[in-house]
């Protein structure tokens, strides 16, 4: 799944907010996160993906394992809510 949001925060602040988004997702979904350039790589049990930030966009790409695919709707909603809260 991909979620993309436009922002007016600048790259540095967007990166800071991406850290906060990752922290929230880490707590909810037991993920590990590590920066690799402008992409924050996340991985957990049955979940992998990345948050990519630049000066105008924040994009989240998440790949769910088979067992979690059944929960894609609620997972997407939780991620979107977290992103929208951080970018507001």
C-alpha positions in Angstrom: 0.0 0.0 0.0 1.1 3.5 -0.7 0.1 6.7 1.1 1.3 10.0 -0.2 0.8 13.5 1.4 1.9 16.9 0.3 3.4 19.2 3.0 4.8 22.7 3.4 7.2 21.9 6.2 10.5 21.7 4.4 12.7 18.6 4.2 14.2 18.8 7.6 11.0 19.3 9.5 9.3 16.6 7.4 12.1 14.2 8.3 11.6 15.1 12.0 7.8 14.4 11.6 8.6 11.1 9.8 10.6 10.1 12.9 7.5 10.8 15.1 5.3 8.9 12.6 7.7 5.9 12.7 7.8 6.0 16.5 4.0 5.8 16.7 3.9 3.0 14.1 6.7 1.2 16.0 4.7 1.2 19.1 1.5 0.0 17.4 3.0 -2.6 15.1 6.4 -3.6 16.8 8.5 -2.1 14.0 12.2 -1.3 13.8 13.2 1.8 11.9 16.5 3.0 10.4 17.3 6.0 8.1 18.9 5.3 4.7 19.4 8.6 3.0 15.9 10.3 2.7 14.1 7.0 3.3 13.2 5.7 6.8 13.2 1.9 6.4 10.8 0.1 8.7 10.5 -3.6 9.3 8.6 -5.9 11.7 6.9 -9.3 11.9 5.0 -9.5 8.6 5.5 -5.8 7.7 8.2 -4.0 5.8 8.3 -0.6 4.1 9.7 2.9 4.1 8.8 6.5 4.6 10.4 8.8 2.1 10.5 12.6 2.6 11.5 15.5 0.6 10.8 19.2 0.7 7.2 18.8 -0.6 6.1 15.2 -0.1 5.9 12.4 2.5 5.3 9.0 1.1 4.7 5.8 3.0 5.0 2.4 1.2 4.1 -0.6 3.3 4.2 -4.3 2.3 2.1 -6.6 4.4 2.7 -10.3 4.9 -0.2 -12.7 4.0 -1.6 -12.8 7.5 -1.8 -9.0 7.8 -3.3 -8.5 4.4 -6.7 -9.3 5.9 -6.1 -6.2 8.2 -5.1 -3.8 5.4 -8.0 -1.5 5.8 -7.6 -0.8 9.6 -3.8 -0.7 9.2 -4.1 1.9 6.3 -6.6 3.9 8.4 -4.2 3.9 11.4 -1.2 5.0 9.3 -3.2 7.7 7.5 -4.5 9.1 10.8 -1.0 9.2 12.2 0.4 11.0 9.1 -2.4 13.5 8.9 -2.0 14.3 12.6 1.7 14.9 12.3 1.4 17.0 9.1 -1.4 19.2 10.4 
